[in-house]
Amino acid sequence: QVQLVESGGGSVQTGGSLRLSCAASGSIFGINVMGWYRQAPGKQRELVATITARGTTNYGNFVKGRFIISRDGAKTTVYLQMNSLKPEDTAVYYCRCIKTSALGQNDYWGQGTQVTVSS
């Protein structure tokens, strides 16, 4: 099992910045992809950004250069630097990781952290 603990959410005004962190613990061997997803009220969960163990990144179309995903050297913590925040970025942000083992592939989710952007 893998546990993911997010931190760094909060409330900011339009144009502000926040940095989210997600630390993985437990059976972390084999974790490849880590990333962030978000879900706003009444909307489906959507991709924000992912990063592989080799550092390959992928971003949702709405990011448009405003967010940067990174990972620490131990590959167990992932960060999301969010700049130029807009009210439409308001959502619960979830951390996710994908782990590969001899038994196959599993994904794990954190509990979510609220991000609120006010105009």
N, C-alpha and C positions, 0 to 999 in steps of 0.2 A: 504494500500500500504506500501511496505517496500522499503527504499532506502539503497543501498549499496555503500560505498565509499572506494575505494582501495587506498593504498599508499605504497611506499617503493620500487617500481621498479627502474631500472637503468641499468647501464653498469658496468660489472666487468670482470676481467680476469679469465681464467680457474683456478679452484681451490678456487676461492673466495666465499664469502658468501653474501647473501642478506636476509633481513627480510621483508616480505610483511604483511600489515595489512589491515583489512577490517572491517569497522564499519557499523553496521546496525542501522537505525533510522526509525521513523514513527510508523507504527502499528506492533510492534515487538513481541507482545504477541503471543505465539504459535509457534515461530520459534523453530524448532527441529534441523535439520541438517544444518550445515554450511560447506563450503568447497571451494576448489580451483580447477579450471580446466585451461587448457592452450591450445592455438592454435598457431601452427607455420604456416608460409606461405605455402600454398598448401597442408596443412594437416588438418585432422579432429580435432575437439576439443576433448581433452582427460582428463580423471580424473587425478588429481594430488594427492589430499587428501581430506578426509571429516572427520568431527567430529560431533558426536551427542551431545545433551544437557547433556547426562550422561557421555560423555567423550570417547565413543567408537570411535576408529579411523579406517580409511581404506585408503590405499595408492595404487597408481598406481604401476605396476610391475617395472617400470623403476627407481623408487625412491631408492630402495635398501639401505635404512637406511640413506640416505643423507639429507632428509627433515624431519622436525618435525612440525606437526600441533598442535595448542593449541588454547584455548578459554579463555577469561577472566571470572571472577567470575560472572559477570552479564549476561554472555552468549550472549552479543551483539557484541562482537568484536572477530574476529578470526585472528590468526597469522599463517604465514608459514615461518619457519626458513629454509633457503636453504643453505646447505653447499656443499663443493666440487663440485661447479658448473662446467658444461661442456658446450662446444659450442652448443651441441644438446639440451640444456635446453632453448635456445633462443626461446622466444615465447611471445605472449600476455597472461598474466595470469588474469583470471576472477574469481571473487568471486561469489558464489552462495549460496542461502539459501532456505530451504524448510519450509514453514509455514503451520501448520494444524489449521483449524478452523471448526466451525460448518458447513460451506459451502463446506468444502472439503480441498484439498491440493493445494497449489500454490507454484511456485518457482520464485525466483527473481534473477536477475543478475546485477553485477556491470558493469561499463563501460570498465574495463580492464586496466591493467598496463603493460607496456613493460619491459621485462627483456632481456638483451642482454649480452651474454657471449662471449668474444673474446679469441682467442687462442694465 
